[in-house]
Amino acid sequence: MRVEVAYALPEKQKIITLEVEDGCSVREAVRRSNMEAFFPGLDVETVKVGIFGKAVRNADEQELKAGERVEIYRELIVDPKQARANRAAKAAKD
């Protein structure tokens, strides 16, 4: 079956299409994508992942379905709540 694995940085994005067997786990698809070759420093064993924008809790056990897109998530630089508070404080000053 065909699935995709996607990863993006602000300046660079990559989507890899893979043919995998039924029963392939989300984590195994991430490993097979060889995404770390395009993004040095990416740890495919510990990175958080999702399918079509929905986080996957156990990537080693969840099996993929044909046509799904696995998304590799980056770590947040700033907590979203803190970012909103910072924007609100800045707007209040202006």
N, C-alpha and C positions, 0 to 999 in steps of 0.2 A: 504494500500500500504506500501511497505517496503522502508525505507530511513536509512541513516547512519548519525551519528553526530560524528565528530572527533576533538580531541584536543591533542596538543603535547607540551611538554617541552623538552629541550635538553636531559634530563635523563629519561623521562617517556612519553609514548603515550597511548591513549585510543581511540578506535572506538566502539561506541554503535550502534547496529542495533535496529531500532524501527518499529513497525507496527502502522501507523497513518491513520486517515480517510482522504479522499479527502478533499481538502480545508485547510489542516493544514498549518499554517504559519511557516516560517523559525524559528522565535523566539519561537513559541510554541514547535517545535521539540527540540530546544536547552533546553527549560525548562524541557521537558519530559525525556531528556537524563539523568538527574540528575548528570551531569558532575561535579558539584561543590562538590559532595560527594567524588570524586576521586582527585579533585584539590581544596582543601580549599582556600578560598579567591577569587575564580573565581566568578565574578558577571555576571550571565547569562542574566540579564536584560539590561545591558549596553555594553557588550562586542561586538566588531565588528565581523561580520561573512561573509562567502561567500559560494558559491556553486561551487565545482570543481575549486577552485582557482580564481573565479571571485567575487569581493566584491558585497554584497547585500546592497543597499541603505536603503531600508525600510523593515527590517526583520519582523516587526509586520504585514505587509500587503502582502508581497510576498508569494504566495502559492507554496508548493513543488510539484514536480512530482515524480512518482514512480522511485526508483533507484538512486535518487540524494543523494550526500554526502554533508552535511553541515559541513563546517570547521569553527572552532572557532579560531580567530586570537589573538595572543599575542600583547601587546603594544611593539613598537619598543624601544630599549634601546638607540640606536644612530640613528640619521637621516641618511639614506643611502647615501645621497650626502656628508655628513660630513665624513662618514666612508671611502668613496672612496678618498676624499681629504686627510684624515689621511694616508691611504695606499700609495698614491702617494708621499706624503711628506717623508714618511719613506723610500720608494724606492729611492728617490732622494738623501737621505743621504748615502745610502749604496753603 
